[in-house]
Amino acid sequence: MNKKAFFFSALLAGMMLASCSSSEEGLRTEKTPDTAAQDGKYPVSFSAYADRGVTRAGKEGLMDINALRAAKGEDYADGGGFGVFAYYTDLKKYDQTYVPNFMYNQLVYDANAGTGDANWTYSPVMYWPNESGSDAQSDDEDKVSFFAYAPYAATSSAASGSVTDATSGITGFSRNSNAGDPLVKYIANFSTANTVDLCWGVCNDPSWAKIQGGSSQAMPTGLPWLDVEHPQTTSQKMKFTFKHALAQLNVQVDADADVTEHADDDNLAATTKIYVRSVSFTGIAMKGALNLNNTVANQALWLDYGGTTDLPYGETVTVKDGRRDGREGSSGAEATNETPAGLNPAIIQNDANNPTTGVTTKYQNLFEPATPAAIPGQPTDDEIAAALTNPVYVIPTGEAMTVTIVYDVETVSPNLAGYISDGTTHGSSVENCITKTIYYNGDGLSLESGKKYTIKLHLGMNSVKFDADVDNWDNTIVNTNGWLPANVSAVRILNSGNQITHATISTSDADLALTGDVHPSEAAQTLTWTSSDPAVASIADANVGTIHPVANGECTITATSTATGKSASIKLLVTHKYSDAVAGDIGKVIADNGYIYTNPIQAAEYRTSVVAVVGYVDGSNGYAVALVDADQDTWNNITNSGANMDVDCTLADGKRGSVPAAPTGTTWKVLNNDHYSAMWQAMGSTMNSAGYTYDGNSNKLITDAGGTALSGNYWSSQEYDLDVAGWYFDSGGWDGYNKDISYNVRPVLAW
């Protein structure tokens, strides 16, 4: 084969990003005009979409648009941007026999440092191998494969792949001379100030317009940009979608003394303190190597830290308090050289001269807060609240998660000969150990990359109680109860076997069948059921938890144990389903369970997520507009039916973008212009010569529901001209435009 002509001067990447959502997606590329293909040098360009002490490498915290666009740092520990590896493979498809000979950990960053429009820059600029046009030396087409990760971390030596002094976060890479997939080595950190959200980039575009033959190259979505050929235009960009490779873990702990459920104001006895000694987890790993060439679409590929085999299974990760007293089953050097590893200083006691608050009845973050308390170990309520949701990022191993917590209950008692942990105060110190398997959605499933998990550990504290009844001197009856510390001592209300605190139902639904159980299990399991407002929800048989919805409203359902007198309650909302919406529901929100809520605050209280705002109701028919735009595309590609008719059309498969899945029984539609106009009118929009348009009235309902205001041009499903044009609308009204222009799409739930 003839020698190829290459141009390798400097590489300019046009990086364009928008916002990042709380799901695993979040950054979206903006539209840029194409430049007609020219003979000569074609720069390799990218776009990106983030599918939102210890020294560390990589910007700490959640990877979102602000983090990705942050200014380039001196040592890159706090800088923005992402890294790219690229492999030139001549005419062959990529395999593990190649080294990164085109790019190695190439930094791409926003030269504007997050101000104004993004100016994504990197150097040196690299150019596509040129085997097309007048400069071609053969009629073949070379291939380059691209792999990306974020946040960026600089290598101190590309030959070794090392990162200087990094003990957590991104700690290294595969070497620049190693053949095979690029690897990112990672060590997790239980200090929330030093935890790093590692992401990797995948292709989300099903086709790539290549210059050879003027055709499109099919691209596998959810995988890296593999075997990419010379583009048709100079402005084409490879759009990376960054997926979160880790699981976000937020663990909260509290002490619940003599109560059936959590309550901030039920305090422990003043003479009692609870200190966490250690917490152990299965189902997570603290170190591993992320293979950027994932083999299953949109699924992170984790290997052991050496990058040669699968993650180790069956291992336990333990976080300790740092006390060197030989307890917790340790012996020898392990007992006298224990080091702390990220527990919240307020809930441990490793310095007898500086007592801490310990575990209290208020939820506290199990892990070390990002911002230390002003008084070490004694945070204020505001400091506790600020640190409560600071997460850490961990590597999921695919195993079910168990949590084992070891804690001391210390009680001051001058009558005892022993001492508490300060060594001078008389009292008792009892070590407790509880192991719990964590269930998600009722199943013992493992953590998954790209998902958020909140675990609340309740240290259920039952004080020792005595009850005596004395009749005559020779006929004494003493009844005692001695329920010592346990995880639960309460009544639970269950729906389909899962404990609940809130429920939603409609008057068109069947009765809600609730059950309950009583702890301890030795107690009789009989419950009495009551409703605080039978006009909203009634109970026909007080011995059975069958709840009949009567009318819209809220009430409290309570189950009381006939054996212990303990009770539990849930809050019940009776409301419309979307299919039963009435005109008065316009402006209210539809959640992912299909029910209508007054606003996002009420939806969140009932453990649901808002997907749309009701915009139009006519009898049994209605529309609800999505809170965000779907993927931007051309008119012919926005619906499964090609958008070639004057009726509402179903949104095309794979085009939802950040729009959540539609509730069961409905689907996302692209409406024709008449139906969009009718919806804007119902939402309070104004009329001009071009018809009803979205304006401040419609957008206010959308933004009040937590959505993003409509802005710019939007397609409808209706044709303006059979061959070349479709209807689009903006804040000024309707017009026709060429179908091959990529405009925004705001889908609508239709029923």
Beta strands, then each sheet from edge to edge (+ up, - down):
strand 1: 46-50
strand 2: 56-57
strand 3: 82-88
strand 4: 103-110
strand 5: 120-121
strand 6: 144-150
strand 7: 168-173
strand 8: 183-187
strand 9: 199-203
strand 10: 207-209
strand 11: 216-218
strand 12: 225-228
strand 13: 238-244
strand 14: 247-257
strand 15: 272-281
strand 16: 284-285
strand 17: 287-291
strand 18: 301-303
strand 19: 317-320
strand 20: 364-365
strand 21: 392-396
strand 22: 402-412
strand 23: 427-437
strand 24: 452-461
strand 25: 465-472
strand 26: 475-481
strand 27: 491-495
strand 28: 498-499
strand 29: 502-505
strand 30: 512-518
strand 31: 527-531
strand 32: 537-539
strand 33: 545-549
strand 34: 553-561
strand 35: 567-574
strand 36: 589-591
strand 37: 596-597
strand 38: 610-618
strand 39: 621-626
strand 40: 649-650
strand 41: 667-670
strand 42: 687-688
strand 43: 691-692
strand 44: 714-721
strand 45: 725-730
strand 46: 733-738
strand 47: 748-750
sheet 1: 1+ 13+ 9- 6+ 3- 4+ 5-
sheet 2: 1+ 13+ 9- 6+ 12-
sheet 3: 2+ 7+ 8- 17+ 18-
sheet 4: 10+ 11-
sheet 5: 16+ 21- 14+ 20-
sheet 6: 16+ 21- 14+ 24+
sheet 7: 19+ 15- 22+ 23-
sheet 8: 25+ 26-
sheet 9: 28+ 27- 30+ 33- 32+
sheet 10: 29+ 35+ 34- 31+
sheet 11: 37+ 36- 38+ 39- 47+ 41- 40+
sheet 12: 42+ 43-
sheet 13: 44+ 45- 46+
end
